[in-house]
Amino acid sequence: MMHGALENITQAVGNTPIVKLNRVTEGLASEIYVKCEFLNPGGSHKDRLAANLLRRAEEQGLRPGGTIIEATSGNTGASLALLAAVRGYKCIFVMPDKMSQEKIANLRAFGAKVIVCPTAVEPDDPRSYYVVSRKLAEETPNSFYANQYHNPANPEAHYLSSAPEIWAQTNGDFGAFVAGMGTGGTISGCGKYFKEKNPKIQIVGVDPVGSLYYDFVKTGRVTKAFSYKVEGIGEDFFPSTMNLKILDEIVRVDDKECFLMTRDLTRLEGLFVGGSGGAAVAGAIKYARGLTKPMKILVFLCDAGQKYVSKIFNDEWMRENGFFDDDPGHGIVRDMMGWRDKQKLVSVRANAKVREVIDLLKSQAISQIPVVEGGKLLGIVSEVSLLRCLVKGEKTLDSSIDDLMESDYATVTPDTKIDLLKGVLEGAPVAIVAEDGVPVGIVTKIDLIDYVARAEKSVARENRPSSHCVA
Ligand SMILES: Cc1ncc(COP(=O)(O)O)c(C=O)c1O
């Protein structure tokens, strides 16, 4: 064996550097440091997961020649494919169709089989990538279903590998740990370790607008998820690998913030990371701005930028999707709220009476009303649910509405693009607009139609030839 050489490439997993951010954090009192997981040989933090999953699978009897099957959005596949190549396993990966072509090609380069499934179906639909992968695992002999969304070996990987490594590198000299959340393996495993070492360390999750996590943590409600572009973080269901109780804080970011920060990290800091890295840093900066005392913040950067050159790093794609300020499209929800009504959001408290709510719905000519307590959104009450329980005799006009609250809404921020609202309102009857978790408005389909129609009319008026024109 040559002096200084590794036995094989899998031994190069881990020992990634921690680097200080300098330019994107200009003017910030807190210091932000990043853990460069994108420098792992398989291109992401999922190398650590793959190593631990295989260790556990081999303990349970999986032998070389067997098949590894996984529902993966790419990175876990890349890491499993790398380990499988070295250890002599076959791989089949099932992934949703919103994933980049580069990620699919990357897996096929390792000789893996890739099956692409539609994104726009419910997780329990027979076409969903979760269901297809589970069925394949049942039908393939000598196979191992990695099942990263429900395998305790996932958070365990970060508890045993990422977190102790960070602790040894830093001597625990940080006040907050910030990470994006997909399966939740990273934040749950690292969070557990850091809390055991020092319970004062703040565990901060970053969630994209459209995912379920944020609303659930803030309000306990399972609201309507909707699609977004950033890959690897956010979910439309709750994986059992995600321990939301470990979080001290959750921060929400939208696609545009994620992608502009991803590009800045590359151009200003030399860190060629993927969109979830931009998301995590954008979230960390938001978190830092809300602190009363400066802190050292450690951010986990998951994957590398190469896979996103045709998207995030492609100006045309960024412009087409409205992520540049020079293309406002129909504008943002804040513009719409300013146009629509300057009055305060009409809401009720959880102990309001059915009679009171009916009167409000009638006087305001609305069909649903948010329930807000101490500035926090608790749910909504709709005329449909009031009608149902009155007709069935389950409630009287003097009953309180507290158990009539529903989660049949999506939440957006004032900065959400109006062009995105169409998709949001296809899956939910209303969108509640919340700023830093505080509800400030409500948007229905007819509001959106009305706003877009007015905008079209005013463009048509501006383009109409003046009567003074000479033909
Ligand atoms: C690019 C990227 N970022 C972040 C994550 C989230 O990591 P975790 O699943 O450990 O929560 C993933 C996971 O799929 C990912 O692929």
The ligand as a Gaussian input file, in Angstrom:
#p B3LYP/6-31G(d) Opt

LIG

0 1
 C      -29.395000      19.341000      -2.175000
 C      -29.967000      18.923000      -0.867000
 N      -30.023000      19.821000       0.117000
 C      -30.548000      19.509000       1.314000
 C      -31.087000      18.274000       1.569000
 C      -31.728000      18.019000       2.909000
 O      -31.007000      17.132000       3.722000
 P      -31.777000      16.145000       4.689000
 O      -32.494000      15.150000       3.825000
 O      -30.724000      15.520000       5.523000
 O      -32.761000      16.947000       5.480000
 C      -31.060000      17.315000       0.567000
 C      -31.676000      16.001000       0.783000
 O      -32.192000      15.382000      -0.103000
 C      -30.466000      17.630000      -0.678000
 O      -30.398000      16.749000      -1.683000

